[in-house]
Amino acid sequence: MDELELDTASAPAPARARLPFGPVDIVFDDTVLVPRPWTIAQSTWARQLLDSVPTGDVLELCSGAGHIGLAAVHATDRHLVQVDRDPHACELARENAAAAGIAADVRCGDMTKVLRDGEKFVLVIADPPWVPSAGIDVFPADPVWAIDGGRDGLDVARECVRVAAEHLEPEGFVVLQVGSVEQCAQVDDTVLECGLATAEVRSFAGGTLALLRHR
């Protein structure tokens, strides 16, 4: 074993913590975003929508440790697919799903590649990074990969909209989280290009949610 392997093997594991998040308990560490209390609003809205949409599966994009999607489908019979590009976040999502008794299908990789052609969902939950690259220093405790949304903060959000539109059932909904009402307006061109429309916007102390659907 060479010196690099020795250093890697002896590196301490990230400190883990557990936090109640609505109806589920979430294990996380400092390599992922800490579940923020206000984001339970996204889970709650998604759960309410599940009472009105047809039978079908739920997709969570940029799932991180999986808390938002797991809280949304808890105590339902909906099948949940969770997607994130960070392998460790996916490991935590799988662990949290197992602890909650939810058989989630966690897929690690590029969201444009891990979903199958023709795979459809009645509800898409998306919590992309939305901090502009120039402003990430304002959040030194957060992992850069989880908050850096590109030049205007919306690169990943736009990708989420495109992927959601491609895989959304005709009567389905998308619940997209961004940072502000202004950011909602900035993604509206992409929403329209994808054949979707913004049905409602809700703001909270911490962020903003947009409800999208087919036009």
VOKEVO-255776 format. One line per field, with one value per residue (C-alpha): residue in one letter; chain; x, y, z. Coordinates in steps of 0.02 Angstrom, whole numbers. Each point is the difference from the previous one (the first is absolute). Last residue first. Example, Ala and Ser with C-alpha at 12.3 -4.5 7.8 and 13.67 -1.06 7.14 Angstrom:
% VOKEVO-255776
residu <- S, A
chaine <- A, A
X <- 684, -69
Y <- -53, -172
Z <- 357, 33
% end
This chain:
% VOKEVO-255776
residu <- R, H, R, L, L, A, L, T, G, G, A, F, S, R, V, E, A, T, A, L, G, C, E, L, V, T, D, D, V, Q, A, C, Q, E, V, S, G, V, Q, L, V, V, F, G, E, P, E, L, H, E, A, A, V, R, V, C, E, R, A, V, D, L, G, D, R, G, G, D, I, A, W, V, P, D, A, P, F, V, D, I, G, A, S, P, V, W, P, P, D, A, I, V, L, V, F, K, E, G, D, R, L, V, K, T, M, D, G, C, R, V, D, A, A, I, G, A, A, A, A, N, E, R, A, L, E, C, A, H, P, D, R, D, V, Q, V, L, H, R, D, T, A, H, V, A, A, L, G, I, H, G, A, G, S, C, L, E, L, V, D, G, T, P, V, S, D, L, L, Q, R, A, W, T, S, Q, A, I, T, W, P, R, P, V, L, V, T, D, D, F, V, I, D, V, P, G, F, P, L, R, A, R, A, P, A, P, A, S, A, T, D, L, E, L, E, D, M
chaine <- A, A, A, A, A, A, A, A, A, A, A, A, A, A, A, A, A, A, A, A, A, A, A, A, A, A, A, A, A, A, A, A, A, A, A, A, A, A, A, A, A, A, A, A, A, A, A, A, A, A, A, A, A, A, A, A, A, A, A, A, A, A, A, A, A, A, A, A, A, A, A, A, A, A, A, A, A, A, A, A, A, A, A, A, A, A, A, A, A, A, A, A, A, A, A, A, A, A, A, A, A, A, A, A, A, A, A, A, A, A, A, A, A, A, A, A, A, A, A, A, A, A, A, A, A, A, A, A, A, A, A, A, A, A, A, A, A, A, A, A, A, A, A, A, A, A, A, A, A, A, A, A, A, A, A, A, A, A, A, A, A, A, A, A, A, A, A, A, A, A, A, A, A, A, A, A, A, A, A, A, A, A, A, A, A, A, A, A, A, A, A, A, A, A, A, A, A, A, A, A, A, A, A, A, A, A, A, A, A, A, A, A, A, A, A
X <- -2495, 83, 30, 115, -16, 138, 74, 102, 139, 57, -141, -137, -69, -137, -21, -146, -45, 163, -21, 80, 33, 188, 31, -125, 93, 167, -62, -70, 167, 38, -175, 23, 168, -86, -123, 150, 125, -64, -101, -99, -161, -45, -175, -82, -156, 94, 131, 167, 161, 54, -66, 95, 163, -15, -54, 142, 124, -65, 22, 176, 55, -100, 123, 35, 177, -15, -114, 130, -93, 26, 168, 70, -32, -87, 87, 76, -169, 36, 151, -125, -44, 102, -61, -182, -95, -140, 53, -142, -147, -116, -157, -85, -176, -102, 157, 47, 140, -10, 188, 78, 63, 185, 64, -71, 6, 188, 47, -56, -170, -97, -152, -97, -75, -62, 12, 61, 168, 19, -36, 126, 136, -34, 3, 163, 82, -67, 77, 164, -7, -36, -97, -172, -160, -142, -137, -149, -141, -161, -90, -18, 51, 155, -2, 38, 112, 109, 9, 57, 121, 100, 177, 30, -152, 56, -154, -141, -117, -170, -90, -178, -184, -87, 31, -113, 56, 181, -12, -17, 160, 93, -57, 57, 168, 35, -54, 119, 130, -20, 94, 160, 68, 189, 75, 121, 183, -27, -100, -178, -121, -183, -146, -169, -175, 50, 189, 73, 190, 141, 184, 158, 178, 91, 116, 177, 138, 109, -43, 30, 170, 53, -56, 102, 153, -1, -75
Y <- 1189, -143, 36, 99, 47, 120, 1, 143, 10, 30, 92, -66, 44, -92, 6, -74, -73, 32, -70, -144, -35, -11, 170, 75, -64, 50, 178, 0, -39, 184, 32, -135, 77, 165, -90, -58, -138, -145, -157, -86, -99, -82, -62, -141, -11, -31, -110, 84, -79, 124, 149, -54, -18, 174, 80, -84, 62, 177, -19, -65, 157, 116, 86, 144, -54, -179, -82, -31, -63, -188, -9, 135, -96, 116, 70, 147, 67, 181, -66, -73, 172, 12, -171, 55, -99, -109, -180, -112, -57, -85, -101, -81, -70, -111, -82, -74, -111, 6, -7, -53, 121, -8, 104, 176, -4, -30, -131, -100, -82, -33, -112, 26, -146, 102, -75, 164, -76, -75, 168, 87, -125, 12, 190, -5, -109, 116, 150, -96, -33, 182, 17, -13, -86, -70, -114, -23, -127, 65, -109, 142, 10, 104, 61, 184, -29, -116, 124, 144, -101, -89, 33, 103, -19, 106, -63, -91, -104, -68, -148, -22, -7, 159, 169, 76, -74, 0, 189, 15, -102, 114, 153, -78, -56, 174, 80, -118, 111, 126, -110, -11, -176, 25, 2, -140, -35, 61, -152, -65, -122, 47, -47, -5, 70, 184, 7, -60, 18, -126, 44, -71, 66, -37, -151, 36, -21, -151, -97, 150, 37, -182, -7, 155, -72, -162, -167
Z <- -1025, 94, 184, 112, 184, 53, 174, 76, 128, 177, 85, -114, -170, -96, -188, -97, -170, -90, -175, -93, -184, 20, -79, 123, 154, -77, -26, 177, 80, 36, 68, 130, 43, 37, 115, 99, 37, -102, 38, -137, 31, -166, -35, -98, -107, -163, 86, 24, -66, -133, 97, 156, -95, -76, 164, 94, -128, 26, 188, -27, -93, 113, 116, -119, -44, 59, 128, 134, 154, 13, -90, 115, 160, 125, 154, -97, -57, -49, -97, -125, -66, -161, -54, 10, 134, -70, 31, -57, 107, -124, 38, -149, 13, -116, -68, -169, -67, -190, -23, 165, 130, 47, -147, 11, 190, -7, 128, 150, -1, 160, -23, 161, 96, 148, 175, 73, 51, -174, -83, 114, -41, -186, 8, 98, -132, -135, 87, 2, -187, -48, -164, 78, -53, 104, -68, 116, -20, 75, 128, 123, 183, -43, -181, 34, 152, -104, -144, 109, 107, -133, 61, -157, -112, -147, -95, 90, -108, 54, -80, -58, 44, -50, 82, 133, 167, -60, -13, 189, 23, -120, 96, 164, -69, -69, 164, 90, -82, 141, 124, -104, -17, 18, -174, -37, 43, 178, 49, -15, 81, -20, 112, -88, 28, -14, -1, 165, -1, 19, -3, -77, 11, -163, 10, 55, -130, 42, -158, -111, 78, -14, -181, -40, 88, -101, 49
% end
